[in-house]
Amino acid sequence: MTKNSCFIEYCEYVDDFRQEGKVKHQLRDILFIAVAATIANADSWPQVEVFVVDNEEWFRKYLELPYGITY
């Protein structure tokens, strides 16, 4: 990891303890979305969802989101 690494790259080092069969979304995507939405003043999961839906095009520039943006 270099000094210029982005947040998404840092998320790769977070251990993911979720049960494999129940996982659809990559942990790094969830972490990036949660941090970005929190910076944008979202303070609940419904607000995070609204933020992501409203900014889907921007998120797709940085995240794969193979199952879309909602559950």
Distance bins in CASP14 RR format, pairs under 12 A and 6 or more apart:
PFRMAT RR
TARGET T0000
AUTHOR 0000-0000-0000
RMODE 2
METHOD distances of the structure
MODEL  1
1 7 0 0 0 0 0 1 0 0 0 0 0
1 8 0 0 0 0 0 1 0 0 0 0 0
1 9 1 0 0 1 0 0 0 0 0 0 0
1 10 1 0 0 1 0 0 0 0 0 0 0
1 11 0 0 0 0 0 1 0 0 0 0 0
1 12 0 0 0 0 1 0 0 0 0 0 0
1 13 1 0 0 1 0 0 0 0 0 0 0
2 9 0 0 0 0 1 0 0 0 0 0 0
2 10 0 0 0 0 0 1 0 0 0 0 0
3 9 0 0 0 0 0 1 0 0 0 0 0
3 10 0 0 0 0 0 1 0 0 0 0 0
4 10 0 0 0 0 0 1 0 0 0 0 0
5 11 0 0 0 0 0 1 0 0 0 0 0
5 12 0 0 0 0 1 0 0 0 0 0 0
5 13 0 0 0 0 0 1 0 0 0 0 0
6 12 0 0 0 0 0 1 0 0 0 0 0
6 28 0 0 0 0 0 1 0 0 0 0 0
6 32 0 0 0 0 1 0 0 0 0 0 0
6 35 0 0 0 0 0 1 0 0 0 0 0
6 36 0 0 0 0 0 1 0 0 0 0 0
6 61 0 0 0 0 0 1 0 0 0 0 0
6 62 0 0 0 0 1 0 0 0 0 0 0
6 63 0 0 0 0 0 1 0 0 0 0 0
7 13 0 0 0 0 0 1 0 0 0 0 0
7 14 0 0 0 0 0 1 0 0 0 0 0
7 28 0 0 0 0 1 0 0 0 0 0 0
7 29 0 0 0 0 0 1 0 0 0 0 0
7 31 0 0 0 0 1 0 0 0 0 0 0
7 32 1 0 0 1 0 0 0 0 0 0 0
7 33 0 0 0 0 0 1 0 0 0 0 0
7 34 0 0 0 0 0 1 0 0 0 0 0
7 35 1 0 0 1 0 0 0 0 0 0 0
7 36 0 0 0 0 1 0 0 0 0 0 0
7 39 0 0 0 0 0 1 0 0 0 0 0
7 62 0 0 0 0 1 0 0 0 0 0 0
7 63 0 0 0 0 0 1 0 0 0 0 0
8 14 0 0 0 0 0 1 0 0 0 0 0
8 26 0 0 0 0 1 0 0 0 0 0 0
8 27 0 0 0 0 0 1 0 0 0 0 0
8 28 1 0 1 0 0 0 0 0 0 0 0
8 29 0 0 0 0 1 0 0 0 0 0 0
8 30 0 0 0 0 0 1 0 0 0 0 0
8 31 0 0 0 0 1 0 0 0 0 0 0
8 32 1 0 1 0 0 0 0 0 0 0 0
8 33 0 0 0 0 0 1 0 0 0 0 0
8 35 0 0 0 0 1 0 0 0 0 0 0
8 36 0 0 0 0 0 1 0 0 0 0 0
8 59 0 0 0 0 0 1 0 0 0 0 0
8 61 0 0 0 0 0 1 0 0 0 0 0
8 62 1 0 0 1 0 0 0 0 0 0 0
8 63 1 0 0 1 0 0 0 0 0 0 0
8 64 0 0 0 0 0 1 0 0 0 0 0
9 28 0 0 0 0 1 0 0 0 0 0 0
9 31 0 0 0 0 0 1 0 0 0 0 0
9 32 0 0 0 0 0 1 0 0 0 0 0
9 62 0 0 0 0 0 1 0 0 0 0 0
10 27 0 0 0 0 0 1 0 0 0 0 0
10 28 0 0 0 0 1 0 0 0 0 0 0
10 31 0 0 0 0 1 0 0 0 0 0 0
10 32 0 0 0 0 1 0 0 0 0 0 0
10 35 0 0 0 0 0 1 0 0 0 0 0
11 26 0 0 0 0 1 0 0 0 0 0 0
11 27 1 0 0 1 0 0 0 0 0 0 0
11 28 1 1 0 0 0 0 0 0 0 0 0
11 29 0 0 0 0 1 0 0 0 0 0 0
11 30 0 0 0 0 1 0 0 0 0 0 0
11 31 1 0 1 0 0 0 0 0 0 0 0
11 32 1 0 0 1 0 0 0 0 0 0 0
11 33 0 0 0 0 0 1 0 0 0 0 0
11 34 0 0 0 0 0 1 0 0 0 0 0
11 35 0 0 0 0 1 0 0 0 0 0 0
11 36 0 0 0 0 0 1 0 0 0 0 0
11 62 0 0 0 0 0 1 0 0 0 0 0
11 63 0 0 0 0 0 1 0 0 0 0 0
12 26 0 0 0 0 1 0 0 0 0 0 0
12 27 0 0 0 0 1 0 0 0 0 0 0
12 28 1 0 1 0 0 0 0 0 0 0 0
12 29 0 0 0 0 0 1 0 0 0 0 0
12 31 0 0 0 0 0 1 0 0 0 0 0
12 32 0 0 0 0 0 1 0 0 0 0 0
13 27 0 0 0 0 0 1 0 0 0 0 0
13 28 0 0 0 0 1 0 0 0 0 0 0
13 31 0 0 0 0 0 1 0 0 0 0 0
14 26 0 0 0 0 0 1 0 0 0 0 0
14 27 1 0 0 1 0 0 0 0 0 0 0
14 28 1 0 0 1 0 0 0 0 0 0 0
14 29 0 0 0 0 0 1 0 0 0 0 0
14 30 0 0 0 0 0 1 0 0 0 0 0
14 31 1 0 0 1 0 0 0 0 0 0 0
14 32 0 0 0 0 0 1 0 0 0 0 0
14 34 0 0 0 0 0 1 0 0 0 0 0
14 35 0 0 0 0 0 1 0 0 0 0 0
15 27 0 0 0 0 1 0 0 0 0 0 0
15 28 0 0 0 0 0 1 0 0 0 0 0
15 31 0 0 0 0 0 1 0 0 0 0 0
16 22 0 0 0 0 0 1 0 0 0 0 0
16 23 1 0 0 1 0 0 0 0 0 0 0
16 25 0 0 0 0 0 1 0 0 0 0 0
16 26 0 0 0 0 1 0 0 0 0 0 0
16 27 1 0 1 0 0 0 0 0 0 0 0
16 28 0 0 0 0 1 0 0 0 0 0 0
16 29 0 0 0 0 0 1 0 0 0 0 0
16 30 0 0 0 0 1 0 0 0 0 0 0
16 31 0 0 0 0 1 0 0 0 0 0 0
17 23 0 0 0 0 0 1 0 0 0 0 0
17 27 0 0 0 0 1 0 0 0 0 0 0
18 24 0 0 0 0 0 1 0 0 0 0 0
18 25 0 0 0 0 1 0 0 0 0 0 0
18 26 0 0 0 0 0 1 0 0 0 0 0
18 27 1 0 0 1 0 0 0 0 0 0 0
18 30 0 0 0 0 1 0 0 0 0 0 0
20 27 0 0 0 0 0 1 0 0 0 0 0
22 71 0 0 0 0 0 1 0 0 0 0 0
23 29 0 0 0 0 0 1 0 0 0 0 0
23 30 0 0 0 0 1 0 0 0 0 0 0
23 66 0 0 0 0 0 1 0 0 0 0 0
23 67 0 0 0 0 0 1 0 0 0 0 0
23 71 0 0 0 0 0 1 0 0 0 0 0
24 30 0 0 0 0 0 1 0 0 0 0 0
24 64 0 0 0 0 0 1 0 0 0 0 0
24 65 0 0 0 0 0 1 0 0 0 0 0
24 66 0 0 0 0 1 0 0 0 0 0 0
24 67 1 0 1 0 0 0 0 0 0 0 0
24 68 0 0 0 0 1 0 0 0 0 0 0
24 69 0 0 0 0 0 1 0 0 0 0 0
24 70 0 0 0 0 0 1 0 0 0 0 0
24 71 1 0 0 1 0 0 0 0 0 0 0
25 31 0 0 0 0 0 1 0 0 0 0 0
25 32 0 0 0 0 0 1 0 0 0 0 0
25 33 0 0 0 0 1 0 0 0 0 0 0
25 34 0 0 0 0 0 1 0 0 0 0 0
25 52 0 0 0 0 0 1 0 0 0 0 0
25 59 0 0 0 0 0 1 0 0 0 0 0
25 63 0 0 0 0 1 0 0 0 0 0 0
25 64 0 0 0 0 1 0 0 0 0 0 0
25 65 1 0 0 1 0 0 0 0 0 0 0
25 66 0 0 0 0 1 0 0 0 0 0 0
25 67 1 0 0 1 0 0 0 0 0 0 0
25 68 0 0 0 0 1 0 0 0 0 0 0
25 69 0 0 0 0 1 0 0 0 0 0 0
25 70 0 0 0 0 0 1 0 0 0 0 0
25 71 0 0 0 0 1 0 0 0 0 0 0
26 32 0 0 0 0 1 0 0 0 0 0 0
26 33 0 0 0 0 0 1 0 0 0 0 0
26 62 0 0 0 0 0 1 0 0 0 0 0
26 63 1 0 0 1 0 0 0 0 0 0 0
26 64 1 0 0 1 0 0 0 0 0 0 0
26 65 0 0 0 0 1 0 0 0 0 0 0
26 66 0 0 0 0 1 0 0 0 0 0 0
26 67 0 0 0 0 1 0 0 0 0 0 0
26 68 0 0 0 0 0 1 0 0 0 0 0
27 33 0 0 0 0 0 1 0 0 0 0 0
27 34 0 0 0 0 0 1 0 0 0 0 0
27 63 0 0 0 0 0 1 0 0 0 0 0
28 34 0 0 0 0 0 1 0 0 0 0 0
28 35 0 0 0 0 0 1 0 0 0 0 0
28 62 0 0 0 0 1 0 0 0 0 0 0
28 63 1 0 0 1 0 0 0 0 0 0 0
28 64 0 0 0 0 1 0 0 0 0 0 0
28 65 0 0 0 0 0 1 0 0 0 0 0
29 35 0 0 0 0 0 1 0 0 0 0 0
29 36 0 0 0 0 0 1 0 0 0 0 0
29 52 0 0 0 0 1 0 0 0 0 0 0
29 59 0 0 0 0 1 0 0 0 0 0 0
29 60 0 0 0 0 0 1 0 0 0 0 0
29 62 0 0 0 0 1 0 0 0 0 0 0
29 63 1 0 1 0 0 0 0 0 0 0 0
29 64 1 0 0 1 0 0 0 0 0 0 0
29 65 1 0 0 1 0 0 0 0 0 0 0
29 66 0 0 0 0 1 0 0 0 0 0 0
29 67 0 0 0 0 1 0 0 0 0 0 0
29 68 0 0 0 0 1 0 0 0 0 0 0
29 69 0 0 0 0 1 0 0 0 0 0 0
30 36 0 0 0 0 0 1 0 0 0 0 0
30 37 0 0 0 0 0 1 0 0 0 0 0
30 45 0 0 0 0 0 1 0 0 0 0 0
30 48 0 0 0 0 1 0 0 0 0 0 0
30 49 0 0 0 0 0 1 0 0 0 0 0
30 52 0 0 0 0 0 1 0 0 0 0 0
30 59 0 0 0 0 0 1 0 0 0 0 0
30 63 0 0 0 0 1 0 0 0 0 0 0
30 65 0 0 0 0 0 1 0 0 0 0 0
30 67 0 0 0 0 0 1 0 0 0 0 0
30 69 0 0 0 0 0 1 0 0 0 0 0
30 71 0 0 0 0 0 1 0 0 0 0 0
31 37 0 0 0 0 0 1 0 0 0 0 0
31 38 0 0 0 0 0 1 0 0 0 0 0
31 48 0 0 0 0 0 1 0 0 0 0 0
31 62 0 0 0 0 0 1 0 0 0 0 0
31 63 0 0 0 0 0 1 0 0 0 0 0
32 38 0 0 0 0 0 1 0 0 0 0 0
32 39 0 0 0 0 0 1 0 0 0 0 0
32 48 0 0 0 0 0 1 0 0 0 0 0
32 52 0 0 0 0 0 1 0 0 0 0 0
32 55 0 0 0 0 0 1 0 0 0 0 0
32 58 0 0 0 0 0 1 0 0 0 0 0
32 59 1 0 0 1 0 0 0 0 0 0 0
32 60 0 0 0 0 0 1 0 0 0 0 0
32 61 0 0 0 0 0 1 0 0 0 0 0
32 62 1 0 0 1 0 0 0 0 0 0 0
32 63 1 0 0 1 0 0 0 0 0 0 0
32 64 0 0 0 0 0 1 0 0 0 0 0
32 65 0 0 0 0 0 1 0 0 0 0 0
32 69 0 0 0 0 0 1 0 0 0 0 0
33 39 0 0 0 0 0 1 0 0 0 0 0
33 40 0 0 0 0 0 1 0 0 0 0 0
33 42 0 0 0 0 1 0 0 0 0 0 0
33 45 0 0 0 0 0 1 0 0 0 0 0
33 47 0 0 0 0 0 1 0 0 0 0 0
33 48 1 0 0 1 0 0 0 0 0 0 0
33 49 0 0 0 0 1 0 0 0 0 0 0
33 50 0 0 0 0 0 1 0 0 0 0 0
33 51 0 0 0 0 1 0 0 0 0 0 0
33 52 1 0 1 0 0 0 0 0 0 0 0
33 53 0 0 0 0 0 1 0 0 0 0 0
33 55 0 0 0 0 1 0 0 0 0 0 0
33 56 0 0 0 0 0 1 0 0 0 0 0
33 58 0 0 0 0 0 1 0 0 0 0 0
33 59 1 0 0 1 0 0 0 0 0 0 0
33 60 0 0 0 0 0 1 0 0 0 0 0
33 62 0 0 0 0 1 0 0 0 0 0 0
33 63 1 0 0 1 0 0 0 0 0 0 0
33 65 0 0 0 0 1 0 0 0 0 0 0
33 68 0 0 0 0 0 1 0 0 0 0 0
33 69 0 0 0 0 1 0 0 0 0 0 0
33 70 0 0 0 0 0 1 0 0 0 0 0
34 40 0 0 0 0 0 1 0 0 0 0 0
34 42 0 0 0 0 1 0 0 0 0 0 0
34 43 0 0 0 0 0 1 0 0 0 0 0
34 44 0 0 0 0 0 1 0 0 0 0 0
34 45 0 0 0 0 1 0 0 0 0 0 0
34 47 0 0 0 0 0 1 0 0 0 0 0
34 48 1 0 0 1 0 0 0 0 0 0 0
34 49 0 0 0 0 0 1 0 0 0 0 0
34 51 0 0 0 0 0 1 0 0 0 0 0
34 52 0 0 0 0 1 0 0 0 0 0 0
34 59 0 0 0 0 0 1 0 0 0 0 0
35 42 0 0 0 0 0 1 0 0 0 0 0
35 48 0 0 0 0 0 1 0 0 0 0 0
35 51 0 0 0 0 0 1 0 0 0 0 0
35 52 0 0 0 0 0 1 0 0 0 0 0
35 59 0 0 0 0 0 1 0 0 0 0 0
35 62 0 0 0 0 0 1 0 0 0 0 0
36 42 0 0 0 0 1 0 0 0 0 0 0
36 48 0 0 0 0 1 0 0 0 0 0 0
36 51 1 0 0 1 0 0 0 0 0 0 0
36 52 0 0 0 0 1 0 0 0 0 0 0
36 54 0 0 0 0 0 1 0 0 0 0 0
36 55 0 0 0 0 1 0 0 0 0 0 0
36 58 0 0 0 0 1 0 0 0 0 0 0
36 59 1 0 0 1 0 0 0 0 0 0 0
36 61 0 0 0 0 0 1 0 0 0 0 0
36 62 0 0 0 0 1 0 0 0 0 0 0
36 63 0 0 0 0 1 0 0 0 0 0 0
37 43 0 0 0 0 1 0 0 0 0 0 0
37 44 0 0 0 0 1 0 0 0 0 0 0
37 45 0 0 0 0 1 0 0 0 0 0 0
37 46 0 0 0 0 0 1 0 0 0 0 0
37 47 1 0 0 1 0 0 0 0 0 0 0
37 48 1 0 1 0 0 0 0 0 0 0 0
37 49 0 0 0 0 1 0 0 0 0 0 0
37 50 0 0 0 0 1 0 0 0 0 0 0
37 51 1 0 1 0 0 0 0 0 0 0 0
37 52 1 0 0 1 0 0 0 0 0 0 0
37 53 0 0 0 0 0 1 0 0 0 0 0
37 54 0 0 0 0 0 1 0 0 0 0 0
37 55 0 0 0 0 1 0 0 0 0 0 0
37 58 0 0 0 0 0 1 0 0 0 0 0
37 59 0 0 0 0 1 0 0 0 0 0 0
37 69 0 0 0 0 0 1 0 0 0 0 0
38 44 0 0 0 0 0 1 0 0 0 0 0
38 45 0 0 0 0 0 1 0 0 0 0 0
38 47 0 0 0 0 1 0 0 0 0 0 0
38 48 1 0 0 1 0 0 0 0 0 0 0
38 51 0 0 0 0 1 0 0 0 0 0 0
38 52 0 0 0 0 0 1 0 0 0 0 0
39 48 0 0 0 0 0 1 0 0 0 0 0
39 51 0 0 0 0 1 0 0 0 0 0 0
39 55 0 0 0 0 0 1 0 0 0 0 0
40 47 0 0 0 0 1 0 0 0 0 0 0
40 48 0 0 0 0 1 0 0 0 0 0 0
40 50 0 0 0 0 0 1 0 0 0 0 0
40 51 1 0 1 0 0 0 0 0 0 0 0
40 52 0 0 0 0 0 1 0 0 0 0 0
40 54 0 0 0 0 1 0 0 0 0 0 0
40 55 0 0 0 0 1 0 0 0 0 0 0
40 58 0 0 0 0 0 1 0 0 0 0 0
40 59 0 0 0 0 0 1 0 0 0 0 0
41 47 1 0 0 1 0 0 0 0 0 0 0
41 48 0 0 0 0 0 1 0 0 0 0 0
41 50 0 0 0 0 0 1 0 0 0 0 0
41 51 0 0 0 0 1 0 0 0 0 0 0
42 48 1 0 1 0 0 0 0 0 0 0 0
42 49 0 0 0 0 1 0 0 0 0 0 0
42 50 1 0 0 1 0 0 0 0 0 0 0
42 51 1 0 1 0 0 0 0 0 0 0 0
42 52 0 0 0 0 1 0 0 0 0 0 0
42 53 0 0 0 0 0 1 0 0 0 0 0
42 54 0 0 0 0 0 1 0 0 0 0 0
42 55 0 0 0 0 0 1 0 0 0 0 0
43 50 0 0 0 0 0 1 0 0 0 0 0
43 51 0 0 0 0 0 1 0 0 0 0 0
44 50 0 0 0 0 1 0 0 0 0 0 0
44 51 0 0 0 0 0 1 0 0 0 0 0
45 51 0 0 0 0 0 1 0 0 0 0 0
45 52 0 0 0 0 0 1 0 0 0 0 0
45 70 0 0 0 0 0 1 0 0 0 0 0
45 71 0 0 0 0 0 1 0 0 0 0 0
46 52 0 0 0 0 0 1 0 0 0 0 0
46 53 0 0 0 0 0 1 0 0 0 0 0
46 70 0 0 0 0 0 1 0 0 0 0 0
47 53 0 0 0 0 0 1 0 0 0 0 0
47 54 0 0 0 0 0 1 0 0 0 0 0
48 54 0 0 0 0 0 1 0 0 0 0 0
48 55 0 0 0 0 0 1 0 0 0 0 0
48 59 0 0 0 0 0 1 0 0 0 0 0
48 69 0 0 0 0 0 1 0 0 0 0 0
48 70 0 0 0 0 0 1 0 0 0 0 0
48 71 0 0 0 0 0 1 0 0 0 0 0
49 55 0 0 0 0 0 1 0 0 0 0 0
49 56 0 0 0 0 0 1 0 0 0 0 0
49 59 0 0 0 0 0 1 0 0 0 0 0
49 68 0 0 0 0 0 1 0 0 0 0 0
49 69 0 0 0 0 1 0 0 0 0 0 0
49 70 1 0 0 1 0 0 0 0 0 0 0
49 71 0 0 0 0 1 0 0 0 0 0 0
50 56 0 0 0 0 0 1 0 0 0 0 0
50 69 0 0 0 0 0 1 0 0 0 0 0
50 70 0 0 0 0 0 1 0 0 0 0 0
51 58 0 0 0 0 0 1 0 0 0 0 0
51 59 0 0 0 0 1 0 0 0 0 0 0
51 69 0 0 0 0 0 1 0 0 0 0 0
51 70 0 0 0 0 0 1 0 0 0 0 0
52 58 0 0 0 0 1 0 0 0 0 0 0
52 59 1 0 0 1 0 0 0 0 0 0 0
52 60 0 0 0 0 0 1 0 0 0 0 0
52 62 0 0 0 0 0 1 0 0 0 0 0
52 63 0 0 0 0 1 0 0 0 0 0 0
52 65 0 0 0 0 1 0 0 0 0 0 0
52 68 0 0 0 0 1 0 0 0 0 0 0
52 69 1 0 1 0 0 0 0 0 0 0 0
52 70 1 0 0 1 0 0 0 0 0 0 0
52 71 0 0 0 0 0 1 0 0 0 0 0
53 59 0 0 0 0 1 0 0 0 0 0 0
53 65 0 0 0 0 0 1 0 0 0 0 0
53 68 0 0 0 0 0 1 0 0 0 0 0
53 69 1 0 0 1 0 0 0 0 0 0 0
53 70 1 0 0 1 0 0 0 0 0 0 0
54 69 0 0 0 0 0 1 0 0 0 0 0
55 61 0 0 0 0 0 1 0 0 0 0 0
55 62 0 0 0 0 0 1 0 0 0 0 0
55 63 0 0 0 0 0 1 0 0 0 0 0
55 65 0 0 0 0 0 1 0 0 0 0 0
55 69 0 0 0 0 1 0 0 0 0 0 0
56 62 0 0 0 0 0 1 0 0 0 0 0
56 63 0 0 0 0 1 0 0 0 0 0 0
56 65 0 0 0 0 1 0 0 0 0 0 0
56 68 0 0 0 0 1 0 0 0 0 0 0
56 69 1 0 1 0 0 0 0 0 0 0 0
56 70 0 0 0 0 1 0 0 0 0 0 0
57 63 0 0 0 0 0 1 0 0 0 0 0
57 65 0 0 0 0 0 1 0 0 0 0 0
57 69 0 0 0 0 0 1 0 0 0 0 0
58 65 0 0 0 0 0 1 0 0 0 0 0
58 69 0 0 0 0 0 1 0 0 0 0 0
59 65 1 0 0 1 0 0 0 0 0 0 0
59 68 0 0 0 0 1 0 0 0 0 0 0
59 69 1 0 0 1 0 0 0 0 0 0 0
59 70 0 0 0 0 0 1 0 0 0 0 0
60 66 0 0 0 0 0 1 0 0 0 0 0
60 68 0 0 0 0 1 0 0 0 0 0 0
60 69 0 0 0 0 1 0 0 0 0 0 0
63 69 0 0 0 0 1 0 0 0 0 0 0
END
